[in-house]
Amino acid sequence: MDSKVLNEKRITITGGKGFLGTHLIKKFKSSGCLNIRVADLPDYNLTDINDIRKMYDETKPEIVIHLAAKVGGIGFNQNKPAELFYDNLIMGSQLLHESYLRNIEKFVALGTVCAYPKFTPVPFKEEDLWNGYPEETNAPYGLAKKMMLVQSQAYRKQYGFNSIFLLPVNLYGPGDNFDPNSSHVIPALIKKCFDAMDSKSDKLEVWGTGAATREFFYVEDAAEAIYLATLFYNKSEPVNLGSGYEISIKELIKIIADLAGFSGQIVWDKSKPDGQPKRMLDTSKALIEFGFSAKTDIHTGLAKTIEWYRKNRHLLKK
């Protein structure tokens, strides 16, 4: 698709008020796409088919980008596996099916790295996606999102419906979710550093052993990748989106503590789970298929994220 053609399309972004959604809207608008609608709570409950139909009737999209999800860190996944499975499954399945019924031109589905098997060879390649069961703590969430890939491929095969499935790794950046009940590792660690400094504590407790490795993807890079995929990619084979850089949790907290200004002791609670042992994606397919390569290194991204939190944390819920 030509960028000028995309600029004229009516685009609906589910979860557009969220962390990734706000950055994605900014990217699309700066690229010339001005006819963008947001489908999010409280206006639309996307687990309710009546609200989904109402959303399609009111926003009249030609392209749908499905970002909306119920998400959280390890603790949240352990406490609410049923909700994470049902809400994510039902949202994706009904949204995609209704798109097909209404002859939507393109459906862009955002999956999750949690869909990969627990013991996937590093870096994770798209063809390894079905070679085992996901890591137990986030399997219900990962499998629910993965069903959009099955649906996408089935609907393309039977109906010729154009939907794509993107697999982003853990996102972070300015505007992230810093709620300790549901935040992911980077915002959780940043908040812990500032909380420790506020209380003048010289210790910081972190879950696990620190041995697990992760790849983190700066949110503005993610927005760029989704924009390019919307513009250029029209196949149902999944595509990884990430930075291509792996870091241990132990090294990550050292960098965060240094950037935040926390100089105390890091204490590891080894009774808590590490989650998946290693996680890094092979991102070569995104470069080949639609020319995407991440630009933001981990130090730069963390510095920007911490600076945003420093300036805005008084506005966030404690």
C-alpha positions as CSV (number, residue, x, y, z in Angstrom):
1,M,0.0,0.0,0.0
2,D,1.2,3.5,-0.8
3,S,1.5,5.8,2.2
4,K,-0.8,8.3,0.5
5,V,-3.5,5.6,0.2
6,L,-3.0,4.7,3.9
7,N,-3.4,8.4,4.9
8,E,-6.9,8.4,3.4
9,K,-8.1,5.2,5.2
10,R,-10.4,5.2,8.2
11,I,-8.4,3.5,10.9
12,T,-9.7,2.2,14.2
13,I,-7.2,1.4,17.0
14,T,-8.5,-0.7,19.9
15,G,-6.8,0.1,23.1
16,G,-5.8,3.4,21.7
17,K,-5.9,5.1,25.1
18,G,-3.3,2.7,26.4
19,F,0.5,2.9,26.6
20,L,1.3,1.6,23.1
21,G,-1.9,3.1,21.6
22,T,-1.0,6.7,22.5
23,H,2.4,6.3,20.8
24,L,0.9,4.5,17.8
25,I,-1.7,7.2,17.2
26,K,1.1,9.8,17.4
27,K,3.1,7.9,14.8
28,F,0.2,7.5,12.4
29,K,-0.9,11.1,12.7
30,S,2.7,12.4,12.2
31,S,2.8,10.2,9.0
32,G,-0.3,11.8,7.6
33,C,-3.1,9.5,8.8
34,L,-5.6,11.8,10.3
35,N,-8.8,9.7,10.1
36,I,-8.1,7.7,13.3
37,R,-10.7,6.5,15.8
38,V,-10.1,4.9,19.2
39,A,-12.0,1.9,20.6
40,D,-11.4,1.7,24.3
41,L,-13.0,1.6,27.7
42,P,-15.2,3.2,28.9
43,D,-16.9,3.8,25.5
44,Y,-16.6,0.2,24.3
45,N,-16.2,-3.1,26.3
46,L,-14.5,-5.2,23.7
47,T,-15.4,-8.5,25.5
48,D,-19.1,-7.7,24.7
49,I,-20.2,-8.5,21.2
50,N,-22.9,-5.8,21.3
51,D,-20.2,-3.2,22.1
52,I,-18.0,-4.5,19.3
53,R,-20.8,-4.2,16.8
54,K,-21.6,-0.7,18.1
55,M,-17.9,0.2,17.7
56,Y,-17.9,-1.0,14.1
57,D,-21.1,0.9,13.4
58,E,-19.9,4.1,14.9
59,T,-16.2,4.2,13.8
60,K,-16.8,2.6,10.3
61,P,-13.2,1.4,9.9
62,E,-11.5,0.3,6.8
63,I,-8.4,-0.9,8.8
64,V,-8.5,-2.2,12.4
65,I,-5.4,-2.4,14.6
66,H,-6.1,-4.5,17.6
67,L,-3.9,-3.5,20.6
68,A,-6.4,-3.8,23.4
69,A,-5.5,-6.5,25.9
70,K,-5.7,-7.4,29.6
71,V,-2.1,-7.6,30.6
72,G,0.2,-7.7,33.7
73,G,3.4,-8.9,35.2
74,I,4.1,-12.3,36.7
75,G,2.1,-11.7,39.9
76,F,-0.9,-10.5,37.9
77,N,-0.7,-13.6,35.6
78,Q,-0.5,-15.9,38.6
79,N,-3.6,-14.3,40.3
80,K,-5.9,-13.9,37.3
81,P,-5.2,-16.6,34.7
82,A,-8.8,-17.2,33.9
83,E,-9.6,-13.5,33.3
84,L,-6.5,-13.1,31.2
85,F,-7.4,-16.1,29.1
86,Y,-11.1,-15.3,28.6
87,D,-10.9,-11.6,28.1
88,N,-8.0,-11.7,25.6
89,L,-9.5,-14.7,23.7
90,I,-13.0,-13.3,23.4
91,M,-11.8,-9.8,22.4
92,G,-9.6,-11.0,19.6
93,S,-11.9,-13.7,18.2
94,Q,-15.0,-11.5,18.1
95,L,-13.2,-8.4,16.7
96,L,-11.6,-10.4,13.9
97,H,-14.8,-12.3,13.0
98,E,-16.8,-9.1,12.9
99,S,-14.1,-7.5,10.7
100,Y,-14.5,-10.4,8.3
101,L,-18.3,-10.1,8.3
102,R,-18.1,-6.4,7.5
103,N,-15.4,-6.8,4.7
104,I,-12.8,-4.7,6.6
105,E,-9.8,-4.2,4.3
106,K,-7.2,-5.2,6.9
107,F,-7.0,-6.5,10.4
108,V,-3.7,-6.0,12.3
109,A,-3.5,-8.3,15.3
110,L,-0.9,-7.8,18.1
111,G,0.1,-11.0,19.7
112,T,2.7,-11.4,22.5
113,V,6.1,-13.0,23.1
114,C,4.4,-14.9,25.9
115,A,3.0,-17.2,23.1
116,Y,6.4,-18.8,22.6
117,P,7.2,-22.1,24.2
118,K,9.0,-22.0,27.5
119,F,12.2,-23.6,26.2
120,T,12.5,-22.0,22.7
121,P,16.0,-21.7,21.3
122,V,17.4,-18.2,21.5
123,P,16.8,-16.1,19.4
124,F,13.2,-17.1,19.0
125,K,12.3,-17.7,15.4
126,E,8.7,-17.5,14.1
127,E,8.8,-21.2,13.0
128,D,9.4,-22.3,16.6
129,L,6.1,-20.8,17.8
130,W,4.3,-24.2,18.1
131,N,7.3,-26.3,19.3
132,G,6.1,-26.6,23.0
133,Y,4.0,-25.1,25.7
134,P,4.5,-21.5,27.0
135,E,6.0,-20.7,30.3
136,E,3.4,-21.7,32.9
137,T,2.9,-18.3,34.7
138,N,1.7,-16.5,31.5
139,A,0.5,-19.4,29.4
140,P,-3.2,-18.6,29.6
141,Y,-2.5,-15.0,28.3
142,G,0.0,-16.1,25.7
143,L,-2.3,-18.9,24.3
144,A,-5.3,-16.6,24.2
145,K,-3.5,-14.1,22.1
146,K,-2.0,-16.9,19.9
147,M,-5.5,-18.0,18.9
148,M,-5.7,-14.8,16.8
149,L,-2.9,-16.3,14.7
150,V,-4.8,-19.5,14.1
151,Q,-7.9,-17.5,13.3
152,S,-6.0,-15.1,11.0
153,Q,-4.6,-18.0,9.0
154,A,-7.9,-19.9,8.9
155,Y,-9.8,-16.8,7.7
156,R,-7.2,-16.0,5.0
157,K,-7.3,-19.6,3.7
158,Q,-11.1,-20.0,3.7
159,Y,-12.3,-16.4,3.1
160,G,-9.3,-14.6,1.6
161,F,-9.5,-12.2,4.6
162,N,-6.5,-9.9,5.0
163,S,-5.2,-10.1,8.6
164,I,-1.7,-10.0,9.9
165,F,-0.2,-11.1,13.2
166,L,2.7,-9.3,14.9
167,L,4.6,-10.6,17.9
168,P,6.2,-7.8,19.9
169,V,8.5,-8.5,22.8
170,N,8.2,-6.6,26.2
171,L,7.6,-2.9,25.6
172,Y,8.8,0.0,27.7
173,G,9.0,3.7,27.5
174,P,7.5,7.1,28.6
175,G,3.9,6.6,29.7
176,D,4.3,3.0,30.7
177,N,2.1,1.4,33.3
178,F,3.6,2.0,36.7
179,D,0.8,0.4,38.8
180,P,2.6,-2.2,41.0
181,N,-0.4,-4.5,40.8
182,S,-0.1,-5.0,37.0
183,S,3.1,-3.4,35.7
184,H,5.8,-5.2,33.8
185,V,9.4,-5.5,34.9
186,I,11.0,-2.2,33.8
187,P,8.3,0.2,35.2
188,A,8.1,-2.0,38.3
189,L,11.8,-1.7,38.9
190,I,11.9,2.0,38.2
191,K,9.1,2.6,40.7
192,K,10.8,0.4,43.3
193,C,14.0,2.5,43.0
194,F,12.1,5.8,43.5
195,D,10.1,4.4,46.3
196,A,13.2,3.2,48.1
197,M,14.8,6.6,47.7
198,D,11.7,8.3,48.9
199,S,11.7,6.2,52.1
200,K,15.5,6.6,52.4
201,S,15.9,2.8,52.3
202,D,19.3,1.4,51.5
203,K,17.8,-1.9,50.2
204,L,15.8,-2.8,47.2
205,E,14.1,-6.2,46.9
206,V,13.7,-7.7,43.5
207,W,11.9,-11.0,42.5
208,G,13.8,-14.0,41.4
209,T,17.5,-14.6,40.9
210,G,18.3,-12.0,38.3
211,A,19.6,-14.8,35.9
212,A,16.7,-14.6,33.5
213,T,17.3,-12.7,30.3
214,R,14.9,-10.5,28.4
215,E,14.7,-8.4,25.3
216,F,13.0,-5.0,25.8
217,F,11.5,-2.9,22.9
218,Y,11.2,0.8,23.1
219,V,7.6,1.9,22.5
220,E,8.3,4.5,19.8
221,D,10.2,1.8,17.9
222,A,7.2,-0.5,18.3
223,A,4.9,2.2,16.9
224,E,7.2,2.5,13.9
225,A,7.1,-1.2,13.3
226,I,3.3,-1.5,13.5
227,Y,3.0,1.5,11.1
228,L,5.3,-0.2,8.5
229,A,3.6,-3.5,8.9
230,T,0.2,-1.9,8.4
231,L,1.5,-0.2,5.3
232,F,3.5,-3.0,3.6
233,Y,2.8,-6.5,5.1
234,N,-0.1,-8.6,3.9
235,K,0.5,-12.2,4.9
236,S,-0.8,-14.3,7.8
237,E,2.6,-15.7,8.8
238,P,3.6,-14.2,12.2
239,V,6.3,-11.6,12.4
240,N,8.5,-10.9,15.5
241,L,9.0,-7.3,16.5
242,G,11.8,-6.4,18.9
243,S,15.2,-4.7,19.4
244,G,17.4,-7.8,18.9
245,Y,19.2,-7.1,22.2
246,E,19.2,-9.4,25.2
247,I,19.9,-8.4,28.8
248,S,19.8,-10.2,32.2
249,I,17.4,-8.9,34.8
250,K,20.5,-8.5,37.1
251,E,22.2,-6.2,34.6
252,L,18.9,-4.4,33.9
253,I,18.4,-3.4,37.5
254,K,22.0,-2.1,37.8
255,I,21.4,0.2,34.9
256,I,18.0,1.4,36.2
257,A,19.3,2.0,39.7
258,D,22.2,4.0,38.3
259,L,20.0,6.1,36.0
260,A,17.5,6.7,38.8
261,G,20.1,7.5,41.4
262,F,19.6,4.6,43.8
263,S,22.9,3.5,45.3
264,G,21.7,1.0,47.9
265,Q,21.9,-2.8,48.0
266,I,19.9,-5.0,45.6
267,V,18.3,-8.0,47.5
268,W,17.1,-10.9,45.4
269,D,14.0,-12.8,46.7
270,K,14.8,-16.2,45.2
271,S,11.5,-17.7,46.5
272,K,9.8,-15.8,43.7
273,P,9.7,-17.0,40.1
274,D,12.1,-15.8,37.4
275,G,9.5,-16.4,34.6
276,Q,10.8,-17.7,31.2
277,P,14.5,-18.4,31.5
278,K,15.6,-16.6,28.3
279,R,13.7,-14.4,25.9
280,M,15.0,-12.7,22.7
281,L,13.6,-12.6,19.3
282,D,15.0,-13.1,15.8
283,T,13.8,-9.9,14.2
284,S,15.2,-10.5,10.7
285,K,11.8,-11.2,9.1
286,A,10.5,-7.7,10.0
287,L,13.5,-6.2,8.2
288,I,13.0,-8.4,5.1
289,E,9.2,-8.1,4.9
290,F,8.6,-4.4,5.7
291,G,12.0,-2.8,6.3
292,F,11.8,-2.4,10.1
293,S,14.9,-2.3,12.4
294,A,14.9,-0.9,15.9
295,K,16.8,2.3,16.5
296,T,16.7,2.9,20.3
297,D,19.3,1.2,22.5
298,I,18.5,0.1,26.0
299,H,20.4,2.8,27.8
300,T,18.8,5.6,25.8
301,G,15.3,4.1,26.1
302,L,15.7,3.6,29.9
303,A,17.0,7.1,30.4
304,K,14.0,8.6,28.5
305,T,11.6,6.4,30.5
306,I,13.1,7.3,33.9
307,E,13.2,11.0,33.0
308,W,9.5,10.8,32.1
309,Y,8.7,9.0,35.4
310,R,10.7,11.5,37.4
311,K,8.6,14.4,35.9
312,N,5.2,12.7,36.0
313,R,5.2,10.3,39.0
314,H,3.4,12.8,41.2
315,L,0.5,12.6,38.8
316,L,0.3,8.8,38.9
317,K,-1.6,6.7,41.4
318,K,0.6,5.7,44.4
